[in-house]
Every structure is written in structure tokens, then in C-alpha cells.
Amino acid sequence: MGAGMVILALAGCSAAHGTSPSPSPSYAGPAAIDVHCNEDLSITVSSATVAATSGGVVLNVSSEAPAGAYLNYGTGGDELPAGPATWTLGNPPGPMTLSCSTLDVEGDPVTVSVTDPNGYWSNATTEDLGCVIGGMPGWAIEGGSGSTPDDALAELAANFNAATNGEPLTTWRPASAGYPDATRETWVVGTAEKVKITAIVVQTATGYESYPDALCVEGPWADS
């Protein structure tokens, strides 16, 4: 690791939390930070503050941790890459807890402050469209794909309509939550009159994929 890296946690198996430097209140931070998981599951980051981009929070991730280890980031966690990789996360502005772990052991966490100097983050939710989350079923319905989010959702709706006997899904609108250029977005899907489900739309290298996510408490669209 380079000499400019700030070591925020050293112990891998201790239950004590790591510490991080306190950033200046006026410092927005860089647009990306380096995050490295060490062999002992301690974590090293290049800055205690990071400025969100329009797509989200950018981490340049590398690892010497055991194969199959994870980087946890508060809202989730993913397996560490075999080589250096850039991750863009959807964490909101505020504290973001990072840690390295295996299935059995978690290294000391550190906290990085996510700032939003350009005001990219939106606090919108599905409820703004009329969808109060009513459940998270185990779906047996195939998702959709296409060259645009609309195409991917149209295929998802067709699959949903073919598999159910209810009112056909014909309408979908973005929840406009989080970061505007995020590669993962939540949409609300329903009939022309009622909200029914939420769907996740993910941008891929070749287009877009969609899949069903949550059930809405059935009701009218918020603006209808």
C-alpha cells in the first residue's frame, strides 16, 4: 500500500472498533476513496470523507484478505474482488460503516463520512407515488431485459401478467430515490389506476434488467 494511505483499523479479530481521523466540517472529500482489506481483515482507507457523485459513492476496492471474504458497507456487503475494482454504492449522505469479514470473523469497522456537496441525493420514496411497502414475497416470476428501462419493465410486466390472474400491469414510474445516475433504481409498477409492486431496474453492460421486489399495499397512484 502507498505511504499516503491512512490506516484506520489494525486488529482483525478484536471486538473493539477501529477509529478514524475526524474530517474538517468544511471538507467535502474526494470523489472516490481507496479501500483495502488486509490479510488479517483490518481495513485501510485513503480518506475519512468521500463526496458522493451523481451515480453514488465511489470506492476503489482492493484486497489481500482470504478468498471469499466480504467488504461490508452498512446497507449491504459484497464479495471482495480478485483484483482491484471500482464499486459505486447507493449509501446516503452521512456515516458509512465499512468492514472486512469472512463468514466467521469480522475485522474492526471504520466510519467514513459521505458528503453531498452538489445535492445529488434525493429523499424520495415509493410512498411518494402511492406505494406503501406491504411485503417482500419470494417471487417465482421471471424478470425482464431490454435496451431501456421501459423495455425491461415491459417484459417484466408481460411475464407477471402471464403468470397471474389479476388485473394486468400496464404502468410503471421511477421512484426517483437516491442518486440520479445510479445503475440500480426502484420503480413502482401497477395498473393504470392502482399501484401493485415495486421493481428493481439495473443497468448492465448491454442494457437493462428488471425484477420484482416488494408488494405495495394496494391503492391509487398518489397523483391520481
Secondary structure, 3 states (H helix, E strand, C coil): CCCCCEECCCCCCCCCCCCCCCCCCCCCCCCEEEEEECCCCCEEECCCEEECECCEEEEEEEECCCCCCEEECCCCEEECCCCCEEEEECCCCEEEEEEEECCCCECCCEEEEEECCCCCCECCCHHHHCCCEEECCCCCCCCEEECCHHHHHHHHHHHHHHHCCCCCCCEEEECCCECCCCCEEEEEEECCCEEEEEEEEEECCCCEEEEEEEEEEEEECCCC
